Amino acid sequence: MAQISLYIEDSVAERLGIAAKLQNCSISKYVSTLILDRLSSDADEEVAKIELLRELRGSIDDPTFCPPPDLPMVAEQNRRYDLI
């Protein structure tokens, strides 16, 4: 199992100790649980965003809404390499 060192303010460490004691676990276990919960909720949020995008795909019913055409090559400006 990996080990991580945290540098936190004394007041935060005291609060962590109290919170861990209330949960009947070590500070390490308490912090680990907080991190896992956060990572899990972040992953759930990403899944929800992806699902929302899938649901919205194709939902605009407006024929005038389309990607712009590619610019023709003649519209591209000539590059000058002698300025370097």
C-alpha positions as CSV (number, residue, x, y, z in Angstrom):
1,M,0.0,0.0,0.0
2,A,1.3,3.4,-0.9
3,Q,2.1,6.1,1.6
4,I,1.5,9.8,1.2
5,S,2.7,12.7,3.4
6,L,0.5,15.7,3.9
7,Y,1.6,19.1,5.1
8,I,-1.4,20.8,6.7
9,E,-2.0,23.5,9.3
10,D,-2.2,22.4,12.9
11,S,-5.8,23.5,13.2
12,V,-6.8,21.4,10.2
13,A,-4.9,18.4,11.6
14,E,-6.8,18.8,14.9
15,R,-10.1,18.9,13.1
16,L,-9.2,15.8,11.1
17,G,-8.3,14.0,14.4
18,I,-11.7,14.9,15.9
19,A,-13.6,13.9,12.7
20,A,-11.8,10.6,12.5
21,K,-12.4,9.9,16.1
22,L,-16.1,10.5,15.6
23,Q,-16.1,8.0,12.8
24,N,-14.2,5.5,14.9
25,C,-11.3,5.3,12.5
26,S,-7.7,6.5,12.1
27,I,-6.9,9.8,10.5
28,S,-5.3,7.9,7.6
29,K,-8.5,5.9,7.0
30,Y,-10.7,9.0,7.3
31,V,-8.6,11.0,4.7
32,S,-8.5,7.9,2.4
33,T,-12.3,7.7,2.6
34,L,-12.7,11.4,1.8
35,I,-10.4,11.1,-1.2
36,L,-12.2,8.0,-2.5
37,D,-15.6,9.6,-2.1
38,R,-14.4,12.7,-4.0
39,L,-12.8,10.7,-6.8
40,S,-16.0,8.6,-7.1
41,S,-18.2,11.7,-7.3
42,D,-15.9,13.3,-9.9
43,A,-16.1,10.2,-12.0
44,D,-19.9,10.1,-11.7
45,E,-20.1,13.7,-12.7
46,E,-18.0,13.0,-15.8
47,V,-20.2,10.1,-16.8
48,A,-23.3,12.3,-16.3
49,K,-21.8,15.0,-18.5
50,I,-20.9,12.5,-21.3
51,E,-24.4,11.1,-21.1
52,L,-26.0,14.6,-21.3
53,L,-23.9,15.3,-24.4
54,R,-25.1,12.1,-26.0
55,E,-28.7,13.0,-25.3
56,L,-28.3,16.5,-26.7
57,R,-26.6,15.3,-29.9
58,G,-28.8,16.1,-32.8
59,S,-31.4,18.0,-30.7
60,I,-31.2,21.2,-32.7
61,D,-33.9,21.1,-35.3
62,D,-32.8,24.1,-37.5
63,P,-31.7,23.5,-41.0
64,T,-29.8,26.8,-41.1
65,F,-27.6,25.6,-38.2
66,C,-24.7,23.8,-39.9
67,P,-21.0,23.9,-39.8
68,P,-19.4,26.6,-41.9
69,P,-17.8,25.4,-45.2
70,D,-14.1,25.1,-45.4
71,L,-12.3,28.2,-46.7
72,P,-11.0,27.8,-50.2
73,M,-7.2,27.8,-50.6
74,V,-7.4,31.1,-52.5
75,A,-8.6,32.8,-49.4
76,E,-5.4,31.8,-47.6
77,Q,-2.8,34.6,-47.4
78,N,0.6,34.2,-49.0
79,R,3.3,33.4,-46.5
80,R,6.6,35.3,-46.5
81,Y,9.5,33.3,-45.3
82,D,12.1,36.0,-46.1
83,L,11.1,38.0,-43.0
84,I,12.8,35.5,-40.6
